Structures are given as structure tokens and as C-alpha cells.
Amino acid sequence: MIKAIIVDDERFNIKNLQSLLNNQYPEIEVVGTSSSASQARALILDLKPDVVFLDIQMPGMNGFELLKSLDERSFEVVFVTAYDEYGIMAIKFSALDYLLKPISITELNKAVDKIKASINVKKQNLRLENFLYLLDKQDRDENEKIALPTLKETHLIPVKNIVRCESSNNYTTFFLVDGVSHLISKPMYEYEELLSPYGFIRCHQSHLVNKKHIASILNEDSGYLIMEHTGIKVPISKQKKSIIKLFFKI
């Protein structure tokens, strides 16, 4: 759900835009409205919206002054105004869009598409940042062991000896450097978070590999990771291709 705040000194304009958003865009939730910039500032700090639909000319503090008063801005801004002469200034404030009153549903559709696209990019960037953060922690002791419980016994395996993992439904198979494999009755995502700090990368929905055992990358289809010693080809999914490139700085 996309959280939105509407700021306009005329209550009619607030109700009109809120009605349009509620009726046309179920993915957007109007979490707050304000008829003054000073009150809006407090709402923004408290509710942390994804987007603010912001009027420009308001008594006291105007829309531009409101943005200047914030130490940082993590939300998108869509200016909504009756005046078209503020377009250049809106660009300087990195506005996502600029809507003229009365609001055209066609233009509002375009603005909402931009909002959704921008938020998706932010989410992807956040995932990449988290991924890179984990990579920075790869200096952990590779002699540390993880427990792999099977039916007969629990194996304590040094992380460095794990070549790759492959999932099948709620089971995960661990392939080791000595050629031994262990089938564990747990889904792979439970191990992904545990192993990522040691240089393991999820290259496919069904595959988690130790980068230290990758010999090369094959540029066929979406790509394959070629494992050293065995030469096994592990597929790279289209969704993971950009992460692989970032991982190896290709």
C-alpha cells in the first residue's frame, strides 16, 4: 500500500482529490490531510508518507517553503496547483509530477503511474543496499560450522566446505566440496540469511551458491554459474541477473 498525504488550503480540493484517489486507486491510502503547511510538516514527520500531493500557494508557509523546512525528504512530491508558472521551480525541488487544477483524471493516471514506478525502484535499491551490506560482512571466519540435521544425525559442516544449495519445495540439498550431499527438510530461505554474510548468493529461486566455488559465468540464455571442479551449470534467473553483475562488478 502506498501512503499518501494531501496538503491544500482549500478543503474542497482536499476532498475532491481524496475521493479520486479512493475511488480510482485502491493501492493508494490517504493517511492524512492538512489545510496548512505547518500542520502538514508535523504530519509528514509523524506518518512518513510515500508521496505528498502538495499545493503551492497557501497562507503563511507555501509548498516550497514546507519542503525547505524538512532536513531530509524520503517521499515523492506531486504538486497540485491552479498556477502553471511554478513548473521550473517544481523541477528544482525534484517534483515527481505537476498537476493543474481542476485535476484531469488522465494526468492523475500518469502521476500515479510515476509514483508506483518510483516506489518500485526505491524498493529494488533498498534490496540491493541490504545485499551489499551483507557482502561487506564476508570477513567472518569461514571455519564456522552450521548444523545440517538429517534423519540419522546432525552434521556440523564448515561453511567453507559448502559449494551450493538447491531447493525442492520445502527441502534443501547441500552439496559439499568432497562430493557428499545432504538432504535437509527445511526450505532454502531459512539458510539464505544465515549464509549470505559468508559470500553465498541467490542466483535463482532454487539455487544458492558459494561464490568461492564459482569458476566462471556462462553467457547463455539468462546465464549460468559454472562451479569449479565439477563443472556443474547453475542457472541464473532473469530477475537475479542484475544482482549477479553487481556482485561480480561486471
C-alpha positions as CSV (number, residue, x, y, z in Angstrom):
1,M,0.0,0.0,0.0
2,I,1.3,3.5,-0.9
3,K,0.8,6.0,1.9
4,A,-0.2,9.5,0.7
5,I,-0.8,12.9,2.4
6,I,-2.8,15.7,0.7
7,V,-1.9,19.3,1.5
8,D,-4.2,22.1,0.3
9,D,-5.5,25.2,2.0
10,E,-9.0,24.6,0.4
11,R,-10.9,21.8,2.0
12,F,-13.0,21.3,-1.2
13,N,-9.8,20.5,-3.2
14,I,-8.7,18.0,-0.5
15,K,-12.0,16.2,-0.6
16,N,-12.0,16.1,-4.4
17,L,-8.5,14.6,-4.7
18,Q,-9.1,12.2,-1.8
19,S,-12.3,11.0,-3.5
20,L,-10.5,10.5,-6.8
21,L,-7.7,8.5,-5.1
22,N,-10.0,6.4,-3.0
23,N,-12.3,5.5,-5.9
24,Q,-9.7,5.0,-8.7
25,Y,-6.5,3.8,-7.0
26,P,-7.0,1.2,-4.3
27,E,-3.2,0.8,-4.0
28,I,-3.0,4.3,-2.6
29,E,-4.1,5.0,1.0
30,V,-4.6,8.6,2.1
31,V,-3.3,8.5,5.6
32,G,-3.6,12.2,6.3
33,T,-4.7,15.6,5.0
34,S,-3.9,19.1,6.0
35,S,-5.0,22.6,5.1
36,S,-1.8,24.3,6.3
37,A,1.9,23.7,5.6
38,S,2.9,23.9,9.2
39,Q,0.4,21.2,10.2
40,A,1.5,19.2,7.1
41,R,5.1,19.3,8.3
42,A,4.1,17.6,11.5
43,L,2.0,15.0,9.7
44,I,4.9,14.2,7.3
45,L,7.3,13.7,10.2
46,D,4.8,11.5,12.0
47,L,3.3,9.4,9.3
48,K,6.3,9.1,6.9
49,P,4.3,9.0,3.6
50,D,5.5,7.6,0.3
51,V,4.0,10.6,-1.6
52,V,2.7,14.1,-0.8
53,F,0.2,15.8,-3.0
54,L,1.2,19.4,-2.3
55,D,-0.5,22.7,-3.1
56,I,1.9,25.6,-3.7
57,Q,0.2,28.9,-2.8
58,M,-1.0,28.7,0.8
59,P,-1.3,31.2,3.6
60,G,1.8,31.5,5.8
61,M,4.2,28.9,4.6
62,N,3.9,27.9,0.9
63,G,4.6,24.4,-0.5
64,F,8.2,25.2,-1.5
65,E,8.9,26.6,2.0
66,L,7.5,23.5,3.5
67,L,9.9,21.3,1.6
68,K,12.8,23.6,2.5
69,S,11.9,23.3,6.2
70,L,12.5,19.5,6.1
71,D,16.0,18.3,6.9
72,E,15.6,15.3,4.6
73,R,13.0,14.0,2.2
74,S,12.3,10.4,1.6
75,F,8.9,10.8,-0.1
76,E,7.9,11.8,-3.6
77,V,6.1,15.1,-4.3
78,V,3.3,15.8,-6.7
79,F,2.5,19.5,-6.8
80,V,-1.2,20.3,-7.3
81,T,-1.9,23.9,-8.1
82,A,-4.0,26.3,-10.1
83,Y,-1.0,28.1,-11.4
84,D,1.3,26.9,-14.2
85,E,4.1,29.4,-13.7
86,Y,5.8,27.3,-11.0
87,G,6.8,24.5,-13.3
88,I,10.5,25.4,-13.3
89,M,10.6,25.8,-9.5
90,A,8.9,22.4,-9.2
91,I,11.7,20.8,-11.2
92,K,14.3,22.4,-8.9
93,F,12.5,20.7,-6.0
94,S,12.7,17.3,-7.8
95,A,8.9,17.0,-8.0
96,L,7.7,13.7,-9.5
97,D,4.8,15.5,-11.3
98,Y,2.9,18.8,-11.5
99,L,-0.9,18.7,-11.8
100,L,-3.0,21.7,-12.6
101,K,-6.4,22.3,-11.1
102,P,-9.0,21.2,-11.9
103,I,-7.4,17.8,-11.9
104,S,-7.6,15.8,-15.1
105,I,-8.1,12.1,-14.5
106,T,-5.8,11.4,-17.4
107,E,-3.0,13.5,-15.9
108,L,-3.7,11.9,-12.5
109,N,-3.3,8.5,-14.0
110,K,0.1,9.4,-15.4
111,A,1.1,10.8,-12.0
112,V,0.1,7.6,-10.2
113,D,2.0,5.5,-12.7
114,K,5.1,7.6,-12.0
115,I,4.6,7.2,-8.2
116,K,4.3,3.4,-8.5
117,A,7.4,3.2,-10.7
118,S,9.4,5.4,-8.4
119,I,8.5,3.4,-5.3
120,N,9.3,0.1,-7.0
121,V,12.8,1.5,-7.9
122,K,13.3,2.6,-4.3
123,K,12.4,-0.9,-3.1
124,Q,14.8,-2.5,-5.5
125,N,17.6,-0.1,-4.5
126,L,16.9,-0.9,-0.8
127,R,17.2,-4.7,-1.5
128,L,20.5,-4.0,-3.3
129,E,21.8,-1.9,-0.4
130,N,20.9,-4.7,2.1
131,F,22.6,-7.2,-0.2
132,L,25.8,-5.1,-0.4
133,Y,25.7,-4.6,3.3
134,L,25.8,-8.4,3.7
135,L,28.6,-8.7,1.3
136,D,30.7,-6.3,3.4
137,K,30.5,-8.8,6.2
138,Q,32.1,-11.6,4.4
139,D,35.2,-11.5,6.5
140,R,33.7,-13.8,9.0
141,D,35.6,-16.9,10.0
142,E,34.9,-19.5,7.3
143,N,35.7,-22.3,9.7
144,E,32.5,-21.6,11.5
145,K,30.1,-24.5,11.2
146,I,26.4,-24.8,10.6
147,A,24.2,-27.6,11.7
148,L,22.5,-29.7,9.0
149,P,20.0,-32.1,10.6
150,T,19.2,-35.3,8.7
151,L,17.1,-38.3,9.8
152,K,20.0,-40.2,11.2
153,E,22.2,-37.4,12.6
154,T,23.0,-33.7,12.7
155,H,26.1,-32.9,10.6
156,L,28.3,-29.9,11.6
157,I,29.7,-28.6,8.4
158,P,32.3,-25.8,8.0
159,V,30.7,-23.1,5.9
160,K,33.7,-23.1,3.5
161,N,33.0,-26.7,2.6
162,I,29.5,-25.9,1.2
163,V,29.6,-25.5,-2.6
164,R,26.0,-24.8,-3.2
165,C,22.4,-25.4,-2.1
166,E,19.5,-26.5,-4.2
167,S,15.8,-26.3,-3.1
168,S,12.9,-28.5,-3.9
169,N,9.6,-27.5,-2.3
170,N,10.4,-27.5,1.5
171,Y,13.6,-29.4,1.2
172,T,17.2,-28.2,0.6
173,T,20.1,-30.3,-0.7
174,F,23.6,-29.2,0.4
175,F,26.4,-30.1,-1.9
176,L,29.9,-30.2,-0.3
177,V,33.4,-30.0,-1.7
178,D,34.1,-33.7,-1.1
179,G,31.2,-34.7,-3.3
180,V,28.9,-35.6,-0.4
181,S,25.3,-34.2,-0.3
182,H,22.8,-33.8,2.5
183,L,19.1,-33.5,2.1
184,I,17.6,-31.3,4.8
185,S,13.9,-31.0,5.5
186,K,13.9,-27.2,5.6
187,P,13.2,-24.6,2.9
188,M,16.2,-22.8,1.5
189,Y,15.2,-19.3,2.6
190,E,16.0,-20.3,6.2
191,Y,19.6,-20.9,5.2
192,E,19.9,-17.9,2.8
193,E,20.0,-15.3,5.5
194,L,22.5,-17.4,7.5
195,L,24.9,-18.0,4.6
196,S,24.7,-14.6,2.8
197,P,27.3,-13.0,5.0
198,Y,29.8,-15.7,4.0
199,G,29.6,-14.9,0.3
200,F,26.7,-17.1,-0.7
201,I,24.4,-15.6,-3.4
202,R,20.9,-16.5,-4.5
203,C,21.2,-16.7,-8.3
204,H,17.9,-18.4,-8.8
205,Q,14.8,-19.2,-6.9
206,S,16.1,-22.8,-6.4
207,H,19.8,-22.1,-6.1
208,L,22.1,-20.6,-3.5
209,V,25.9,-20.8,-4.3
210,N,29.2,-20.1,-2.6
211,K,31.0,-17.5,-4.7
212,K,34.4,-19.0,-3.7
213,H,33.5,-22.1,-5.7
214,I,32.4,-20.4,-8.9
215,A,34.8,-20.9,-11.8
216,S,33.1,-18.8,-14.5
217,I,29.9,-17.3,-15.8
218,L,28.4,-18.6,-19.0
219,N,26.6,-16.1,-21.1
220,E,23.9,-18.4,-22.5
221,D,20.2,-17.7,-22.1
222,S,19.9,-15.7,-18.8
223,G,23.3,-17.1,-17.8
224,Y,24.9,-19.9,-15.8
225,L,27.4,-20.1,-13.0
226,I,29.9,-22.8,-13.7
227,M,31.1,-24.5,-10.5
228,E,34.8,-25.3,-10.2
229,H,35.9,-29.0,-10.0
230,T,32.5,-30.4,-11.0
231,G,31.7,-28.0,-13.9
232,I,28.1,-28.1,-12.9
233,K,26.0,-25.3,-14.6
234,V,23.8,-23.5,-12.1
235,P,21.1,-21.3,-13.8
236,I,20.8,-17.6,-13.3
237,S,17.3,-16.3,-13.4
238,K,16.4,-13.1,-15.3
239,Q,15.4,-11.5,-12.0
240,K,18.8,-12.2,-10.4
241,K,20.9,-11.3,-13.4
242,S,21.4,-7.6,-12.3
243,I,22.4,-8.7,-8.8
244,I,25.0,-11.2,-10.2
245,K,26.5,-8.4,-12.3
246,L,26.7,-6.1,-9.3
247,F,28.1,-8.9,-7.2
248,F,31.0,-9.5,-9.6
249,K,31.3,-5.9,-10.8
250,I,30.7,-7.0,-14.4
